[in-house]
Amino acid sequence: MKKVFSLLLSVSVFCLVSAEGTVDQKVTFAPYGFVKGDMYYVSGAAKSWAKPSLTCVQVAAKDDSLAGEGIAFSAQHSRVGLKGSGAFGSITMGGLVEVDFFVIAANTNAKPRMRLAYAWCQPFKGFEIRAGQQWDLFSPLNPTTNNTNANLWYAGNYGFRRAQIYLGYTLDFDKVKAGVQVSGGEGAREDDLAANGGTWLGDDNKSGIPMIQYRGFCNLFNKAIIGFAGIYSTFGKDKDYTSTGFSADLDLPIHNFFSLKGEFAMGTNLNNSNIFTIADNKYKKIGTVIDSTDKKNMGFWVNVITKPIDFFNLSLGVAQEKNTTDKLAIGQPESNFTFYSDFIFPIGKYFSLSVEYQFLKTSHKDADDYTTNVVDLAGTVTF
């Protein structure tokens, strides 16, 4: 893998040097994004990112004082970004940075949060280099839902964002395009270790090996994109344990009347790599005991969109994740299931009103199942 990276980077440097003396066009940036306000009604107890909050519900929970239920208002799902491009002879380059205002609560003073920030360069046709925080190659698609900061994580969607170096090459055969993508990046998150008496250096860093992701894809007649991806990360100075996974993705924008996309994925210890599953972390401390069991999961999501008329769009989706860990302990989350429907009413080109209904059922091994219903009313303007 290191030899592949070195070779491709050497080719890129050669192309840059050979372009010396050509016209240098400045990279210019333009703003984009959307402003979105939401009102949530949750019929039963629920949690957002394992916290008792209603702003991005992911699982149904036990109906007690520790779980959220009721009504909440928020504008934290709004996003603002800048993207641009320029050229140096035949070489194109550019960048993108995007922030939102997310906090796991219906708070007024949400702080800006970096979502994406990367630079890119295309030294020659079909080949692209990116450096910075970007979406994973593993499970790369996102569902069409109002619940943007829940995003079906813990319910069948897995890919997240992380700092990485990306290399991609695409071959264009007119009606068919095929490509391969590979990246090396940060394997986990460490921003809570210092608060718990640890250090800012994570076990993924100590391993000396970056998280490796790879994906192959095929675009047929500009109508269907099929992809297969894998992920590998190892932890600890002595490579004590690993995260591994496989995903398949399909994007099928056939017509305004019917557009389908979805993913299937499975893996081991993915939560340790900052990929969110109900299977939780290996080596998580439960009371005074450290759970050293390998955590396994399997999940899927499917989303259908139809736009029968200009002023009405409909999105329907279903998703489920199963905890397939061997000898799962009693009371541990066993599955998380959801289906949702979005009724979207565009008003002109840039504004829309929408209402989303979502049902969630969270089951536990030989224990209680919990269900909840979420209704979200939203107004969105894009730019």
Secondary structure, DSSP 8 states (H G I E B T S, - for coil): -HHHHHHHHHHHHHHHHHTTTS-EEEEEEEEEEEEEEEEEEEEEEEEBTTBS-STT--EE--SSTTSEEEEEEE-TT-EEEEEEEEEETTEEEEEEEEEE---SS--SS---EEEEEEEEEEEETTEEEEEEEEE-SSS------S-TTTTTBTTTB---EEEEEEEEEEEE-SSEEEEEEEEEE--S--TTTGGGT--S--HHHHTT--EEEEEEEEEETTTEEEEEEEEEEEETTTT-EEEEEEEEEEEEEEETTEEEEEEEEEEESGGGGT---TT--TTEEETTEEE----EEEEEEEEEEEEEETTEEEEEEEEEEEE--TT--TTSEEEEEEEEEEEEEEETTTEEEEEEEEEEEEEETTS--EEEEEEEEEEEEE-
